[in-house]
C-alpha cells in the first residue's frame, strides 16, 4: 500500500499540547469513532500514525487493520496491505486480520492467515525440527489448499517419512494427483502409512482401479489398508469387488476385521443381496465379542432390512444397548422400504417416548413410509409437524417425498402445486417423482410437459428419457418414442442396464436383460419356457405396454421374458429345493409385467419370493404382493 507522510490538516484531531506527541489513546479514539464513517479521514489518520511512529505499536496497527476492514469502506485488500507492513505481528495483530477476513465473508482466507500465524509461532519457537510438528503444519496448509506452503514445510530440514506421508495426503486432498504420485515414487523409504495415504487419496478422487493397483503392490497391509479399499469400492458402487477384498482379508492371519471394516462389508452385502455373507458378519461379531454399537449395529440393521429380513433387522435393533438416532432411522427406513407404514409410525412414537430427537433423515423415512403405504393424510400431518413441533426445516428431499406421496395417490394437481410453491428451487429428483406419478396414472399431458422440462434440466440422466418414452409408448405414440431415443443418441446418453442378483449358497449370481453368459443358461431358459406354459394356464396375459419398442406383439412378449429378474427367479427355481424362499435384488424399478409374473410364480410354484427393486421391497406369497400393487 502506498502511504504518504506529507503534512496534513489535523484540525479534526483532539486538541493537545503541540509540543507533546499525540497519544495512543487519542489515535485509538479516532480510529473507533470518526474514522468508521470516513475513508478520507481514515487515510489521514493512517498517515499520522506513520509520521508519529505509532505504527510500531501492535495495538494501534491491529486497530488500523480493523478500521480498514470496515465494510463501509469497501475494503477489498486494503486491510491486508496494512497487515503485511506490520513488523513481527503479535497475536492481537494476527487476530485482527483473521477477524477482518471473516467479517468480509472470506472464511477460507481467514484459515490461511490462521495457518500462517501458527507457522510463524512454530518457527519462532524452534519447533520446525520436530517431524510431527512439521507434519501437522503440512496438514494445516493442505486443509486450506495451500500446497506450495505445505511443500516448503515438508522440504525443511531432515527428510522425514511422516512429513512425506502428510504431503502425499495433502496433494491428493487438493486433487494434485501427479504431484502425489511423483513424491510417492521418489521416496526410497516408505512405511505402511505411505501406502495407505496413496490408496486413501486415490479412492477419494474416484480412481478406484488406480488405488487397487497400489493396494496390490503393498509389501504389508494393516487394518486401515483393507478398510480403505473395501470402503472405496463401496462408495464407488463396486460392491462385489469390495466383498472380494474382504474375503482376501480373511486369509491374512495377522489382520482381524474390526467394527469399521465389518460395517463396510455389511453395506456391500446389502447392495449385492448376499444374505449368507451378511449373516456370517453378524456371527463373527458375536463370536469375537464386538459390540453392536451405533456404527456396526446400525449397519447390520440397515443390511438385514435391505436383504429382506426385517425380522433379523429387528432382532439386532432390539439387542443394541446404545441406539443412536441413526439406528432408529435405519429401522424406520427399513420398515418404510417394506411397506410397513404403520409399524414405522409406531416406532417413531417409541422414539419420541425415549426422548430421542429426530433429524432430517428420520422424517425422510417416515414420509417414504406414508408414500409406500398410501397414508396421505398421515404424511401431510408429519410434514407439518416436523418443523412446528420438532424444529426440523424441510429440505428439498422432504418436498420430494411429499410430491411422491401425493403423486402415488393420484393427487397430481396437488403435487404439481406443491412443486411450484416450494421455498427452494425444485431439484430434478422432485420433478422426477411427479413424472413417475404421471406414468403410473397415465396423465399424458402433464407427463409430456414435465418430461420435456426434465430432459432440459438433467440432460445426462437416462432415466428421464426412459420415463417419457414409457409414457409415450403406453399411449401408442411411437413416433414420439423414436424422437426421444434420437434425442438420447444426440446427447450421448445411455440408459442404465437392468441387473438382478441372487445369492445361492453364498455365491452372488448377476443377470442382465437377455443374459446368455451364465454357465447354466440353457437350463435357465428351459425353466423360463416352463414358467410361461404354467402361467398361461393360470390366465397370464403379458403386459406388452411395458416394451418401449414398436415391434410385433410376439417379439414384445419375448423381450418381456428376458428381463433380468425373471432370469434370476428361474435360476432360483432350478438351484434351490422346493419351498425355499427366493430373494432377488434389482437395480431398477420393476415393470408391471414382471410384478404380475412373480405374483403368479409365487402361487404356481408355492414359493415365497422377495424382490428388492430401486424403490422398495416386494414380498410375494400365494399370488399376492405386500405392496398391494401400489408401488
Beta strands, then each sheet from edge to edge (+ up, - down):
strand 1: 499-504
strand 2: 507-512
strand 3: 582-586
strand 4: 609-612
strand 5: 617-621
strand 6: 624-625
sheet 1: 2+ 1- 3+ 4+ 5- 6+
end
